[in-house]
């Protein structure tokens, strides 16, 4: 029985196969394939064009298997990063000058703004945000709901909870308010996502 491969291309040795060599295959599975999927980080270089990552039947290193994809190079405009249509989580760091939409071939994907790092989940049909219940306006990344735990200069020192929906936004490190805090007050804060 020949080897088969799972969705992230870990080699599954056929029963009774690779006598005297199965240890080497197992070590590559553990030391390369699984390590890349759990903690691996790799650069994905753009050259003014979309980039497509693929997976092939080998347990040797493959960029599409890595957890973190660090986008580098030259975007030359908004681009797409097309990943294999498998269930997989990615952390995307976009170091390009333009937004990059992470998608698979059948989905619409999710845009990662320039200078941002976000978690995405490929459900084998589409790439979506990993934390859909945890969205605020953070460094230009628009999100739906979040809580901001903070303390204004006028407070008694007790932590206050302010929701983004109450008129707060955070862009490029500046917290602004259209309601909820008085103009001129400062606030120290921490964003709490996934609530």
C-alpha positions as CSV (number, residue, x, y, z in Angstrom):
1,X,0.0,0.0,0.0
2,X,1.5,3.3,-1.0
3,X,1.7,6.4,1.1
4,X,-1.2,8.9,1.1
5,X,-1.2,12.6,2.3
6,X,-3.6,14.5,4.4
7,X,-4.8,18.1,3.6
8,X,-1.6,19.8,4.9
9,X,0.5,17.1,3.2
10,X,1.7,15.1,6.1
11,X,2.8,11.7,4.7
12,X,0.7,8.8,5.9
13,X,2.8,5.7,5.5
14,X,0.9,2.7,4.0
15,X,0.6,-0.3,6.3
16,X,3.8,-2.4,6.1
17,X,5.6,0.2,3.8
18,X,8.9,1.9,4.1
19,X,10.7,-0.9,6.1
20,X,13.9,0.5,7.5
21,X,12.9,4.1,6.3
22,X,9.7,4.9,8.1
23,X,11.6,6.6,10.9
24,X,13.0,9.2,8.4
25,X,9.5,9.9,7.0
26,X,8.1,10.2,10.5
27,X,10.9,12.6,11.5
28,X,10.2,14.8,8.4
29,X,6.4,14.7,9.2
30,X,7.0,15.9,12.8
31,X,10.0,18.2,12.2
32,X,8.9,19.8,9.0
33,X,5.2,19.3,8.0
34,X,3.6,19.6,11.5
35,X,6.0,22.2,12.8
36,X,5.3,24.4,9.8
37,X,1.5,24.1,10.3
38,X,1.6,24.8,14.0
39,X,4.4,27.4,14.4
40,X,6.0,28.0,11.0
41,X,6.6,31.4,9.5
42,X,7.7,32.1,6.0
43,X,8.0,35.0,3.6
44,X,5.7,35.2,0.6
45,X,7.3,37.5,-2.0
46,X,5.2,39.6,-4.3
47,X,6.5,41.1,-7.6
48,X,3.6,43.4,-8.8
49,X,1.3,40.4,-9.4
50,X,-1.0,38.1,-7.5
51,X,0.6,35.1,-5.8
52,X,-0.9,31.6,-5.7
53,X,0.3,29.1,-3.1
54,X,-0.2,25.4,-3.7
55,X,0.4,22.2,-1.8
56,X,1.8,19.0,-3.4
57,X,2.2,15.5,-2.1
58,X,5.4,15.9,-0.1
59,X,6.2,16.4,3.5
60,X,9.1,18.6,2.6
61,X,8.8,22.4,3.3
62,X,5.9,24.2,1.5
63,X,5.0,27.9,2.1
64,X,1.2,27.2,2.0
65,X,1.5,24.9,5.0
66,X,3.0,27.6,7.3
67,X,0.9,29.2,10.1
68,X,2.3,32.7,9.5
69,X,2.7,34.2,6.0
70,X,4.8,37.4,5.9
71,X,4.0,39.3,2.7
72,X,7.0,41.1,1.3
73,X,8.2,42.5,-2.0
74,X,6.4,44.9,-4.3
75,X,2.6,44.9,-4.6
76,X,2.2,47.5,-7.4
77,X,-1.5,47.9,-6.5
78,X,-4.1,45.8,-4.6
79,X,-3.3,42.1,-4.9
80,X,-4.6,38.6,-4.2
81,X,-2.9,35.9,-2.2
82,X,-4.6,32.7,-3.3
83,X,-4.2,29.8,-0.8
84,X,-5.2,26.1,-1.3
85,X,-8.9,25.3,-0.6
86,X,-8.3,23.3,2.7
87,X,-9.4,24.0,6.2
88,X,-6.5,25.9,7.7
89,X,-5.8,29.0,9.8
90,X,-3.2,31.6,8.8
91,X,-1.7,34.6,10.4
92,X,-1.1,37.2,7.6
93,X,1.4,40.0,8.1
94,X,1.1,42.5,5.2
95,X,4.4,44.4,4.7
96,X,3.4,45.5,1.2
97,X,2.4,49.1,0.2
98,X,-1.2,47.9,-0.7
99,X,-4.0,45.8,0.6
100,X,-3.8,42.1,-0.2
101,X,-7.0,39.9,-0.3
102,X,-6.4,36.4,1.0
103,X,-8.7,34.0,-0.7
104,X,-8.9,30.6,-2.2
105,X,-9.9,30.1,-5.8
106,X,-13.7,29.9,-5.1
107,X,-14.1,32.5,-2.4
108,X,-14.2,36.3,-2.1
109,X,-11.6,36.3,0.7
110,X,-10.7,39.0,3.2
111,X,-8.5,42.1,2.6
112,X,-5.5,42.6,4.8
113,X,-4.6,46.3,4.9
114,X,-1.0,47.4,4.3
115,X,1.0,47.3,7.6
116,X,-1.5,45.0,9.4
117,X,-1.4,41.5,10.8
118,X,-4.7,39.5,11.1
119,X,-5.8,36.0,11.6
120,X,-7.8,34.4,8.9
121,X,-9.5,31.0,8.5
122,X,-9.8,29.1,5.3
123,X,-12.9,26.9,5.5
124,X,-12.1,25.3,2.1
125,X,-14.8,27.4,0.5
126,X,-13.8,30.9,1.5
127,X,-11.2,32.7,3.6
128,X,-12.8,34.6,6.5
129,X,-11.7,36.5,9.6
130,X,-10.7,34.2,12.4
131,X,-12.4,36.4,15.0
132,X,-15.7,37.5,13.4
133,X,-17.2,38.7,16.7
134,X,-14.2,40.8,17.4
135,X,-14.0,43.8,15.1
136,X,-13.3,47.4,15.7
137,X,-11.6,50.1,13.7
138,X,-8.0,49.4,14.4
139,X,-5.2,50.9,12.2
140,X,-7.6,51.1,9.3
141,X,-8.9,47.5,9.7
142,X,-12.7,47.8,9.9
143,X,-14.3,45.4,12.4
144,X,-17.9,45.0,13.6
145,X,-17.8,45.0,17.4
146,X,-15.3,45.2,20.2
147,X,-15.0,46.3,23.8
148,X,-12.4,48.9,24.9
149,X,-11.4,48.6,28.5
150,X,-10.0,51.8,29.7
151,X,-9.9,54.7,32.1
152,X,-10.4,58.3,31.4
153,X,-8.6,61.1,33.2
154,X,-11.9,62.1,34.8
155,X,-12.6,58.6,36.2
156,X,-12.1,57.6,39.8
157,X,-9.6,55.0,38.8
158,X,-12.0,52.1,38.2
159,X,-11.8,50.4,34.9
160,X,-14.6,51.5,32.5
161,X,-16.0,49.5,29.6
162,X,-16.7,51.5,26.5
163,X,-18.0,49.9,23.3
164,X,-16.8,50.9,19.9
165,X,-20.5,51.3,18.9
166,X,-20.8,54.1,21.4
167,X,-18.9,56.4,19.1
168,X,-15.3,55.4,19.6
169,X,-12.8,54.5,16.9
170,X,-9.1,53.7,17.0
171,X,-7.1,54.5,13.9
172,X,-3.3,54.6,13.7
173,X,-3.1,54.6,17.5
174,X,-5.4,57.6,18.1
175,X,-8.6,57.0,20.1
176,X,-11.4,59.4,19.0
177,X,-14.9,59.8,20.2
178,X,-18.2,61.2,18.9
179,X,-19.7,60.4,22.2
180,X,-18.9,58.5,25.4
181,X,-15.9,60.6,26.5
182,X,-15.6,64.4,26.8
183,X,-13.4,66.2,24.3
184,X,-10.0,66.8,25.8
185,X,-10.0,63.8,28.1
186,X,-7.3,61.2,27.7
187,X,-7.9,57.5,28.0
188,X,-5.7,54.6,28.5
189,X,-7.1,51.5,26.9
190,X,-6.8,47.9,25.9
191,X,-8.8,46.3,23.1
192,X,-10.5,43.1,24.1
193,X,-11.6,40.9,21.1
194,X,-13.6,37.8,20.9
195,X,-16.2,39.0,23.3
